[in-house]
Amino acid sequence: MIRDALLTFSDNQAIAAGNSQNVIDLGPLSGGNTARQIGAGTPLYLALAFPASLVGTLTVNLQTSDTEGGTYTTVTSTTVAPADATSGKKFAVSIPTTGLKRFLRLSYAGGTAGTIWAGIVQDVGQWTLYHGGYDMEQITYPVTP
């Protein structure tokens, strides 16, 4: 699974009622397109991963709106039980290919502790959730005259 920062809703976000850290902008329609179809021909998934175990049952709503600060409506929802969201656990939910507007966000309800990574991915296969917060030494390449 390839994770993309531009398709990430939450990155190690503390679980609490409210919205995801990020709103995803699918861009304006153009070129005569009148309907937005993300992932047409290739299924896309909302991947959820839990770096720190979930406490309490969590409801995750994928929401959409015409404007970033506008009114969001829920297009799909999933409920996650604590037993399914222990540290390192992950799973995916299919994203509808139609009915989406320009902006997407997640809304969280329930759940009182833990952290979540959530984003849009194409391939969910067997992937490993690595903990963040590490630094890499900068790589320098020799320059030849």
SVG drawing of the C-alpha trace seen along z (x, -y; Angstrom):
<svg xmlns="http://www.w3.org/2000/svg" viewBox="-25 -28 61 37">
<polyline fill="none" stroke="black" stroke-width="0.4" points="0.0,0.0 1.3,-3.4 0.3,-6.2 0.2,-9.8 0.3,-12.8 -2.2,-14.6 -4.7,-11.8 -4.2,-11.6 -7.1,-12.6 -5.4,-11.9 -1.8,-11.2 -1.3,-9.9 -4.2,-12.0 -5.5,-11.6 -8.9,-10.0 -11.6,-12.3 -15.0,-13.4 -14.6,-15.9 -13.2,-16.0 -10.0,-14.8 -6.9,-16.9 -7.0,-17.3 -9.7,-18.0 -9.0,-16.5 -9.7,-18.8 -10.6,-16.7 -10.3,-19.8 -12.8,-21.5 -14.6,-19.8 -13.4,-20.9 -13.3,-19.9 -17.0,-19.4 -17.2,-16.9 -20.4,-17.2 -19.9,-14.4 -17.0,-13.5 -15.9,-9.9 -12.8,-9.2 -11.3,-5.7 -13.6,-4.9 -12.3,-1.6 -10.0,-1.1 -11.5,-0.7 -10.3,-3.1 -10.4,-2.5 -10.5,-4.5 -7.7,-2.8 -7.7,-3.1 -4.7,-2.2 -4.3,-2.5 -0.7,-3.3 -2.1,-3.3 -5.0,-1.2 -8.5,-2.6 -10.5,-3.0 -14.3,-2.9 -16.2,-2.2 -15.4,-4.7 -17.7,-5.7 -15.9,-7.0 -18.0,-9.0 -16.7,-9.9 -18.2,-13.3 -18.4,-15.5 -19.1,-19.1 -19.1,-21.6 -17.1,-24.1 -14.3,-23.5 -16.1,-25.5 -19.6,-24.4 -22.1,-21.9 -20.8,-18.3 -23.0,-15.3 -22.1,-11.7 -21.6,-9.4 -20.4,-6.2 -19.9,-5.2 -18.1,-2.5 -18.0,-1.5 -14.8,-0.2 -14.8,1.9 -11.8,1.6 -11.0,5.3 -10.5,4.5 -8.3,1.4 -5.5,2.5 -2.0,1.0 -0.9,1.9 -4.3,3.1 -5.6,1.8 -8.4,2.3 -10.1,0.7 -13.6,-0.4 -14.6,-0.9 -15.1,-4.5 -18.1,-5.1 -17.1,-6.1 -20.1,-8.5 -21.9,-11.0 -18.8,-12.8 -18.4,-16.5 -15.2,-18.6 -14.1,-18.3 -13.8,-15.2 -13.2,-14.9 -13.7,-12.3 -15.9,-12.9 -15.1,-10.9 -17.7,-10.0 -17.2,-7.9 -13.7,-6.6 -12.0,-8.3 -8.3,-7.4 -5.8,-6.1 -4.4,-7.4 -5.5,-6.9 -4.0,-7.2 -6.6,-7.5 -6.3,-8.1 -7.4,-7.1 -5.4,-4.3 -5.7,-2.1 -4.2,1.2 -4.7,2.3 -3.0,5.8 -0.6,6.7 1.0,3.5 2.9,2.6 2.2,-0.5 5.5,-2.0 5.7,-4.4 6.7,-7.9 8.9,-10.5 12.3,-9.4 14.9,-11.4 17.1,-10.3 20.5,-11.6 20.5,-13.7 22.0,-12.0 24.7,-13.9 25.8,-12.9 29.3,-13.6 29.4,-16.1 31.9,-15.4 33.2,-18.3"/>
</svg>
